[in-house]
Each structure stands twice: as structure tokens, then as C-alpha cells.
Amino acid sequence: MSTKQIKWAMFTITAIGNFIAMMDSSTVNLALYPMSVDLHVSMGEIQWVIIAYMLVLTVFLPFFGKLGDIFPKNKLYTLGFGLFAIGAFLNTTAKSFEFLIAYRCLEALGASVMLSNSQAIIAGIFKNERRGKALGLNGCIIAIGGMSGPALGGVLINYFGWHSIFYPS
């Protein structure tokens, strides 16, 4: 495998993680009502499923960015991907509101690690004129992930129930 192929393979892995993290943040919006009915909580309470995710994601971005300056970014990114996947899997098993919030926080912690280090990984892989192209493409992929979440979420909720929105994650 050539150096160019390795760079684009690494880019693809980080871009997929970013896509999934952003898609997951917007997919949940459509599932709030079915979640509230199933978990027997009010619409005001169930909004914490979104708030907890975004709060943990945002608060820990600078922290994990700094850790990426100290420790190898690729190892942190891998850890974040693993935390995100574990949190997403646990979300599918959530039988109570409290567990769902806890699992969403774990998932958001993983997403925070991924998002805070992916740009630096991409910037470190690509040099000169390729860097702008790679960073711009990554930004597009992140935006597409956020936009595609509601459409995919609607299909999954309609056919498989609200737990299914965490399977693609």
C-alpha cells in the first residue's frame, strides 16, 4: 500500500467517525416522543437525552484536544471510537431513562475524543495544498452527517422502533 493510500485510509476512518458522531446527535431528535412514551417520562425530561449528549460533547472538547497535544492522537481517537461504540450499544439496551442518559453521556465522551482529535490527525497527515482539501472534505462530511440524521432516524424509528437509531452508530 502506497503512502498516499495509507493517508486516505486514515482520513476515511476519521471521517467515518466524525460522520457517525454528528449523525447520532441529530438522529435522536425524531425519537424523543417514542422514547418518552416507552420510558414513561415527560417531553421536558426526555429532552435531556439531547442536552446531556451535547453538553458532554462540548464541555470535553478542549480537554481532549489538550490530551491530543500530550498523547498520540491516533491512540486517543481509537479510544474515543471505542467509547462511542460501547455507549451506542448500551443505548440499545436502555430500559430506564436514567440508564439512557448515562449511556448517552458515555457515547458523547467518545464523540468528544473523536471530534477534538480528528482535525489534528488530518492536518498532521496531509501537507501543503492537500491539507485544505482534506480539512474541507472532512467539514463537508461532518455537515452531511448532521443533515442525514433526521432522515435516517425517521426510517429506523418507523420500521424498527427508537432503539434502532443507535445501531448504525
PyMOL commands that set and color helices and strands:
alter all, ss='L'
color gray80, all
select helices_A, chain A and resi 3-39+43-46+48-70+73-93+97-125+129-160+162-166
alter helices_A, ss='H'
color red, helices_A
deselect
rebuild
show_as cartoon
